Amino acid sequence: MQILRTQILITAMTLISSNIIQAKNFPISENNHVTVDSVRLHYRTGGQGPYLLLLHGFTLSSEEWTEFFDDFSPNYTIIAFDLPGHGKSDRPDGSFSYNKWAELILKALDMLNIQSVKAIGHSAGAITLLHMAIMQPDALESMILIDGAHRGSKESKEELMADGFEKADSELQKYYLKIHHNDMDRISAIFEDIRDMAARYPVSSKEAEPILSKIKKISIPVFLIWGDHDFHFPMDIVTELYLALPNSRLWVIPDQGHVPIWSFMGGDEQAADLFVEMAKEFLSEENSDQNN
């Protein structure tokens, strides 16, 4: 079994928002859409090389990744979706489901004639990647999961079931309004989906056993990056996930929470450089068994 490594990430983050985001010499196109199952999904794309799928967390949008576009676009063709109901993407009918999100992203990749991708996901984006890897193993070559797991803490469940826009501070409210284009109906629906998700949130190993048994069959390389003070997914949960994945490595970031590399939400201001370095190293590796 690979030795757990604990390191402090040093990063800096600057949010960039524009119709075309210049990433060194590789422009990122902002307004792209693909429709699957009557759901119109928005994505940003650009760069060169193999495909790199980026999935953001709940309440956010593909703008979460803009700081990293110019780091990855020289070597990868970025596909950064707004998850369903977020940013400029439609919200599917019916109750919230990670399986539904995973199915929509997989179908969208197929519509774009993308056979397989490397991927990075944060929080809900990471959980969506887990479901994608279970549903269609050959669609993902490797993936980096940042603070998003198969179950959450009891305290997180209780907090999320009472969550809402009004609970955010004024700066975060302004950011939500910006990335969701001042659409309060959209924002309210996102928090409705959060509460719906939390109501079915597995919090114990026993409750999570059905999905954990499927996770144990994921054979692709997985890099787990975690803040050791994550309220939603504390260390016992990521350790359980790490041990379940047969080909994984774990990097724990001391004194960080749920958003360890995003300074605008409380992450370490100097985190990005080391994250980018380690992510590039991992994504460039040939598939190999790390957790043995």
Order of alpha helices (4+ residues) and beta strands (2+ residues): beta-beta-beta-beta-beta-alpha-beta-alpha-beta-alpha-beta-alpha-alpha-alpha-alpha-beta-alpha-beta-alpha
